[in-house]
Amino acid sequence: MQRILFQGDSITDAGRNRENDRETGRGYPTLVMGRLGYDEPGKYEFFNRGVSGNRVRDLKARWQTDVFDQKPDWVSVLIGI
């Protein structure tokens, strides 16, 4: 199974529930999850690490734990909208 991780600010966070590791919010990560899940069910795992209000330096500070430690196959970064 391929792991797709979303990283960014409020546009990525999209109101996600941080207590549920699999919840992707109400934004573009959920749209991607729905499309890929429909096209190729069971092929991907999705993780959203977006945090509303974050800047690039905030992402940098948590890059190890939020990205590298998760060992994703794909990373989507959207910040600075």
trRosetta pair geometry for C-beta under 8 A, 3 or more apart (Angstrom, degrees):
i j d omega theta_ij theta_ji phi_ij phi_ji
1 42 7.2 -94 -106 165 105 63
1 43 6.6 163 -133 178 66 28
1 44 6.6 145 -174 -115 84 13
1 45 5.4 69 143 -23 122 99
2 43 6.2 5 25 152 100 79
2 44 5.2 -35 74 -107 88 71
2 45 7.2 -167 93 23 39 73
2 73 4.3 -74 -158 44 89 153
2 74 6.7 43 162 -2 114 105
3 44 7.4 135 -102 -161 19 69
3 45 4.8 -22 -109 66 69 105
3 46 8.0 169 -159 -80 56 23
3 47 6.8 8 -174 1 98 114
3 70 6.8 -164 154 147 144 96
3 71 6.7 79 50 101 153 69
3 72 4.4 -124 109 -127 104 61
3 73 5.2 128 49 5 67 85
3 74 7.3 -175 96 33 52 70
4 32 7.3 -130 138 131 150 128
4 33 7.9 -172 77 -88 131 76
4 36 7.5 83 -4 62 159 167
4 44 5.4 4 -2 -167 114 121
4 45 7.0 172 25 82 68 50
4 46 5.3 -18 70 -108 99 68
4 47 7.2 173 90 26 50 71
4 72 6.4 77 -127 -160 14 116
4 73 7.0 -44 -70 61 55 87
4 74 4.6 -13 -114 71 76 111
4 75 7.8 173 -160 -82 54 27
4 76 7.0 25 179 -7 97 105
5 46 7.9 157 -87 -161 34 47
5 47 4.7 -18 -112 70 76 105
5 48 7.9 169 -160 -85 56 22
5 49 6.2 11 -177 1 101 115
5 66 7.9 145 178 152 133 75
5 67 6.2 151 117 -124 153 71
5 70 5.6 108 -87 102 143 145
5 72 3.8 -101 -4 -76 115 153
5 74 7.1 171 25 91 66 58
5 75 5.1 -19 70 -110 97 72
5 76 7.3 -174 93 26 48 70
6 12 5.2 -177 152 -160 108 111
6 24 7.1 78 28 -148 140 102
6 28 7.8 165 -137 93 143 90
6 29 4.2 -86 -20 -97 168 123
6 32 7.7 148 -72 48 126 142
6 46 7.4 18 -9 -172 105 90
6 47 7.0 -170 24 94 71 53
6 48 4.7 -13 62 -117 114 66
6 49 6.6 172 85 29 57 67
6 50 5.9 -33 125 -32 99 103
6 75 7.9 154 -92 -161 23 55
6 76 4.9 -20 -112 67 69 104
6 78 7.5 -22 -165 20 94 101
7 12 6.5 4 123 166 15 167
7 49 5.0 -10 -101 73 73 107
7 50 6.4 154 -159 -73 24 63
7 59 6.1 97 162 -142 115 119
7 66 6.4 112 -113 132 112 122
7 67 6.1 -15 -68 -77 146 111
7 75 6.2 -2 6 -170 116 101
7 76 7.0 164 26 83 68 51
7 77 4.9 -22 75 -103 98 76
7 78 7.9 145 83 25 51 56
7 79 7.8 -37 124 -41 75 114
8 11 6.1 -56 132 68 136 86
8 12 3.1 121 60 -10 113 141
8 13 7.3 -129 89 -25 81 69
8 50 4.5 -14 64 -112 74 102
8 54 7.3 159 151 72 35 120
8 59 7.3 -5 -104 -88 27 134
8 76 7.8 -42 -29 119 118 77
8 77 5.7 144 -71 -164 90 53
8 78 4.3 -14 -96 69 158 61
8 79 4.3 -161 -147 -62 81 80
9 12 6.3 103 49 24 34 97
9 13 6.8 -56 147 -8 33 106
9 50 6.4 -22 61 -163 8 96
9 51 6.9 -44 -129 77 43 53
9 52 6.3 67 172 -130 67 32
9 53 6.6 -180 -157 35 97 15
9 54 4.7 -152 -104 59 77 80
9 55 7.3 33 -86 -76 124 32
9 78 7.7 -104 31 109 74 66
9 79 4.6 102 -11 -130 99 82
9 80 7.1 123 6 -31 137 39
9 81 7.3 -152 66 18 120 91
10 13 5.1 -51 -129 39 36 116
10 14 7.4 113 168 -57 55 42
10 50 7.3 140 -96 160 8 117
10 52 3.8 54 -94 -126 84 81
10 53 6.5 68 -51 -30 101 48
10 81 7.9 -106 66 46 89 116
11 14 7.0 15 173 -60 27 86
11 27 6.3 161 176 -170 50 154
11 28 7.1 18 158 11 87 117
11 50 7.4 -116 74 -155 49 147
11 78 5.5 -91 96 125 119 115
11 79 7.5 -177 42 -99 110 34
11 81 4.8 81 -42 2 145 144
12 25 7.8 117 148 37 42 155
12 27 6.7 -155 -133 87 17 144
12 28 7.3 -55 -107 55 54 102
12 29 6.4 69 -159 -34 70 117
12 48 6.6 176 160 -160 88 96
12 49 7.8 -10 136 73 130 50
12 50 2.8 -176 105 -90 100 142
12 76 7.8 170 -119 108 120 98
12 78 5.2 150 -61 64 104 97
12 79 7.2 -37 -7 -70 124 71
13 16 5.7 -124 -175 16 58 98
13 25 6.0 142 146 -91 40 156
13 27 7.6 68 75 11 39 142
13 48 7.3 125 -121 158 34 117
13 50 3.8 -136 -56 117 55 104
13 51 5.7 84 -81 -114 123 11
13 52 4.3 -100 52 -47 162 77
14 24 7.4 13 69 142 126 66
14 25 3.2 116 87 142 96 134
14 26 4.9 -156 161 55 104 54
14 27 2.8 -135 -93 -6 143 112
14 28 7.2 -172 -57 21 146 59
14 29 6.6 -163 25 28 140 100
14 30 7.1 -132 112 -4 153 109
14 48 7.6 -78 41 -164 103 150
14 50 6.9 57 4 78 77 146
15 25 5.0 128 63 -147 60 93
15 26 5.2 -1 55 19 119 105
15 27 7.6 133 24 -24 82 97
16 23 5.3 148 -163 115 88 93
16 24 5.9 -72 -107 171 119 16
16 25 3.5 -66 -60 -60 81 92
16 26 8.0 -169 -67 -3 57 61
16 29 7.9 -6 -70 61 128 139
16 48 5.1 -173 -83 97 164 140
16 50 7.0 115 9 61 130 96
17 20 4.6 35 97 26 114 104
17 23 4.4 13 47 83 95 160
17 25 8.0 176 -1 -78 56 60
20 23 3.9 65 91 -11 116 116
21 47 6.8 -27 171 -125 84 93
22 46 7.2 83 -155 74 68 81
22 47 7.7 -66 -108 -97 43 61
23 48 7.3 -71 101 37 51 124
24 27 7.9 -121 141 52 86 72
24 29 4.2 -138 -179 114 116 114
24 30 4.6 160 97 -72 116 74
24 33 5.5 165 9 -15 167 150
24 46 5.8 -17 -75 130 132 126
24 48 4.4 133 -133 -31 64 132
25 29 6.2 72 48 53 103 115
25 30 6.1 -132 79 -32 60 113
25 48 5.9 -154 -1 157 106 170
25 50 7.3 -45 -12 59 154 124
26 30 6.2 -21 -125 11 24 151
27 30 6.3 116 59 17 36 98
27 31 7.4 -70 138 -3 39 100
28 31 5.2 -52 -146 36 43 115
28 32 6.3 43 157 -19 72 101
28 78 7.1 30 61 27 144 166
29 32 5.8 -54 -149 37 33 110
29 33 6.2 36 152 -21 66 108
29 46 6.7 140 175 178 101 124
29 48 4.8 109 130 -94 172 114
29 50 7.4 -154 -26 -4 138 128
29 76 7.5 171 -97 72 86 136
30 33 5.4 -51 -143 38 33 115
30 34 6.2 36 156 -21 65 105
31 34 5.8 -54 -148 36 28 111
31 35 6.4 25 157 -16 64 108
32 35 5.9 -58 -147 38 29 108
32 36 6.1 14 163 -5 67 111
32 46 7.5 153 97 -122 100 133
32 76 7.4 178 -36 -17 175 166
33 36 6.4 -62 -139 46 23 99
33 37 5.6 24 162 -20 62 119
33 44 7.7 -148 -130 102 66 127
33 46 4.6 -34 -102 -49 113 171
34 37 5.8 -59 -137 41 21 111
34 38 6.2 22 161 -20 61 109
35 38 5.9 -61 -152 35 25 109
35 39 6.3 15 157 -11 64 112
36 39 5.7 -57 -140 43 33 107
36 40 6.1 -35 -180 44 70 95
36 43 7.2 -108 163 70 99 110
36 44 5.4 12 132 19 131 150
37 40 7.5 -83 -125 67 16 56
37 41 5.9 46 -178 -105 62 63
37 44 6.9 -104 -76 56 68 108
38 41 7.2 11 -124 -61 14 85
40 43 4.0 -15 136 8 113 141
40 44 7.0 82 91 -10 108 98
47 70 6.0 -138 78 -165 167 148
47 72 7.1 -126 42 -87 122 116
49 62 7.7 -164 169 122 122 123
49 66 4.2 125 -170 -171 149 112
49 67 7.0 -137 50 -64 163 69
49 70 7.7 -134 -51 -25 137 155
50 54 7.6 -155 -169 30 58 130
50 78 7.8 -19 -100 64 126 88
51 54 4.4 81 80 -33 96 125
51 58 6.9 -111 74 138 127 133
54 58 3.9 -132 -152 85 91 141
54 59 6.0 100 154 -49 129 78
54 79 6.9 -69 98 -130 95 124
55 58 5.2 103 49 3 60 102
55 59 7.5 -119 104 -2 35 87
55 79 7.3 120 -150 172 31 128
55 80 7.9 68 -140 -78 65 82
56 59 5.7 -53 -152 36 37 111
56 60 6.3 41 150 -23 67 104
56 79 6.2 145 -75 111 70 145
56 80 7.3 9 -47 -55 98 115
57 60 5.4 -49 -147 34 35 117
57 61 6.5 40 152 -24 64 102
58 61 5.7 -51 -151 30 33 113
58 62 6.9 -1 160 8 64 107
59 62 6.5 -80 -152 53 30 88
59 63 6.2 60 150 -69 68 87
59 66 7.7 -100 -152 68 66 144
59 77 7.4 81 -166 -142 158 116
59 79 6.5 -101 -34 -57 144 162
60 63 5.6 -20 -146 -24 32 120
62 65 5.6 -62 -167 53 75 100
62 66 4.6 51 139 -9 100 122
63 66 6.4 -67 -122 53 19 95
63 67 5.2 -30 -168 29 62 120
63 68 6.6 55 141 -10 76 101
64 67 7.3 -46 -91 52 5 79
64 68 5.0 -39 -142 43 47 123
64 69 6.2 59 152 -27 63 101
65 68 7.7 1 -32 53 14 83
65 69 5.1 -9 -137 16 37 139
66 69 7.5 64 7 41 13 101
66 70 7.0 -16 164 -15 31 123
67 70 6.1 -76 -157 32 20 109
67 72 6.7 -64 -161 14 69 118
67 75 6.1 30 -144 -114 116 138
68 71 7.4 29 174 -68 40 50
72 75 5.4 114 89 -67 141 81
78 81 7.2 22 162 -44 94 109
